[in-house]
């Protein structure tokens, strides 16, 4: 979800205003997903690299995250949204971690849409932590290395209970994955939009779904005749 800062700069506003506008785009995106029967929606809300931003901007982002976890979860739950959080939450303060846990627990029974929030998440770190857990299991004798295949390795990832993404949308003209779900996105269709995230709306969502629907997904096989 890129472009919050550029959106604010173009309007002579502080970056925090761009993040607030981006949060409204999240609301529109979630509603569009619900209306169209999308079952899983993952939002790369705070990457592991975002910690490198200025202390003031990190504070703005975490404050916004804390607000939405505290005040918007009940609304999402009424819509049947289940919240799942992936990433290294240990880097957040105790209050944010508590709100994140409460949000997951309060919405655990919902089934209409699973909203996955990637917070302090990095794809390489995800693969690394999975590899460490595999190594420990082999060391402890609970895993035979000869049994290890891609499906079994996937059970050690933070997304073990989630399907791999079919479609990845990136906004603001950036054309790279930037450490997002690197293992899981091996066969995802990629859509890159010039639209800044705060301007993302239902029409952009539909356009991305239409592009996805027109693509032929072969997963390495020969094209159908």
Residue pairs with C-beta under 8 A, 6 or more apart in sequence:
1 22
1 25
1 26
1 43
1 44
1 45
1 171
1 197
1 200
2 170
2 171
2 172
2 174
2 196
2 197
3 18
3 22
3 171
3 172
3 195
3 196
3 197
3 198
3 199
4 15
4 18
4 19
4 21
4 22
4 196
4 197
4 198
5 15
5 18
6 18
6 172
6 196
7 18
7 21
7 22
7 196
7 197
7 198
7 199
8 14
8 15
8 16
8 17
8 18
8 19
8 21
9 15
9 18
11 17
15 57
15 60
16 57
16 60
16 64
18 198
19 60
19 61
19 64
20 64
21 198
22 197
22 198
23 64
23 68
24 198
25 197
25 198
25 199
25 200
25 201
26 43
26 45
28 200
28 201
28 202
28 205
29 41
29 43
29 200
29 205
30 41
30 76
30 79
30 81
30 113
30 115
31 202
32 201
32 202
32 205
32 206
33 41
33 113
33 205
34 79
34 80
34 81
34 112
34 113
35 202
36 205
36 206
36 209
38 113
39 113
39 114
40 113
40 114
40 116
40 162
40 163
40 165
41 113
41 114
41 115
41 116
42 116
42 117
42 118
42 162
42 165
42 181
43 115
43 116
43 117
43 118
44 118
44 121
44 180
45 65
45 117
45 118
45 119
46 61
46 62
46 65
46 87
46 118
46 119
46 120
46 121
47 118
47 120
47 121
47 122
47 178
47 179
47 180
48 87
48 88
48 120
48 121
48 122
48 125
48 179
49 122
49 178
49 179
50 58
50 61
50 120
51 58
51 91
51 120
53 61
62 92
62 93
62 96
65 96
65 119
66 95
66 96
66 99
69 96
69 99
69 100
69 102
69 103
70 99
73 83
73 102
73 103
73 106
73 107
74 106
76 83
76 107
76 115
77 106
77 107
77 110
79 112
79 113
80 110
80 111
80 112
80 113
81 107
81 110
81 112
81 113
81 114
81 115
82 107
82 108
82 109
82 110
82 111
82 112
82 113
82 114
82 115
83 103
83 104
83 106
83 107
83 114
83 115
83 117
84 104
84 114
84 115
84 116
84 117
84 161
84 162
85 100
85 103
85 104
85 116
85 117
85 119
86 116
86 117
86 118
86 119
86 121
86 126
86 158
86 159
87 117
87 118
87 119
87 120
87 121
87 122
87 158
88 120
88 121
88 122
88 125
89 96
89 97
89 100
89 119
89 120
90 97
91 120
92 100
92 119
92 120
100 119
114 162
116 159
116 162
118 180
118 181
121 158
121 180
122 179
123 177
123 179
123 180
123 181
123 182
123 183
124 179
124 182
126 157
126 158
126 159
126 181
126 182
126 183
127 157
127 182
127 183
129 156
129 158
130 153
130 156
130 157
130 158
130 183
131 156
133 156
134 143
134 148
134 153
134 156
137 143
138 144
138 145
154 160
154 183
154 184
157 183
157 184
159 181
159 184
164 181
164 184
164 185
164 186
164 187
164 188
165 181
165 184
165 185
165 188
166 188
166 189
166 212
166 217
167 188
167 189
167 190
167 191
167 208
167 209
167 212
168 177
168 180
168 181
168 185
168 188
168 189
168 190
168 191
169 191
169 192
169 193
169 208
170 176
170 177
170 178
170 190
170 191
170 192
170 193
171 193
171 194
171 195
171 196
171 197
171 200
171 204
172 193
172 194
172 195
172 196
172 197
173 192
173 193
173 194
174 192
175 192
177 185
177 190
181 188
187 217
187 219
189 211
189 212
189 215
189 217
191 208
191 211
191 212
193 200
193 204
193 207
193 208
195 204
216 223
216 224
218 224
